[in-house]
Amino acid sequence: MKPRRSLLMLALLIVTAFTPLDAEARHATTAVYPAATFVRVAERAVSMRDAVSRVRQQTGGRVLDAQDRGTHYRIKVLAPEGEVRIYRVDAQTGAIR
């Protein structure tokens, strides 16, 4: 009887582990971040690779770091003059600021 009980407990554990949370719990976990700050990957016109390439081409510098910040990419560049500069590339438009 013990193996059957163990098997039943394992099945119950697996089912509960893969059961989605109720709507209120899902809302509570995402409510911390405003929905406007997120851009779905499918809506992005510019990938991080493209953004890095554009910044490297425009500045002639060496890219030190690139981070995905949702609506934009933050790219840190060592300029040819030796200065470290940070650029923001809009994930939808590709505009560099």
Phi, psi and omega in degrees: 000329181296318178298323179294318179295318179297319179295319178296318179294320178296317179297318178297319179297317180295316181297317181289330180292329183257008178277128180294152177292158176290166186302321182294319179293320178297319180296320182295327182281336181256353184291341182295327183253127177297138182299332182293341182279349182257139174240122179295146183303323181295335181274351183283131178270339185235126176276167178297322179299316178295319180297316179298316180298316180297316180294317179299318181293318183289324186263334184074011182262183179256126181285124180266326184201149175219132181229141176270117181251022178089281181274345181209168174252139177253119185237122180262129187231139170266108183289158179303334179282354179098359179274146173264125181235151179244129180243149174245129178244121179295129184290339180265317186260336184084005179296134181257129178235000000 
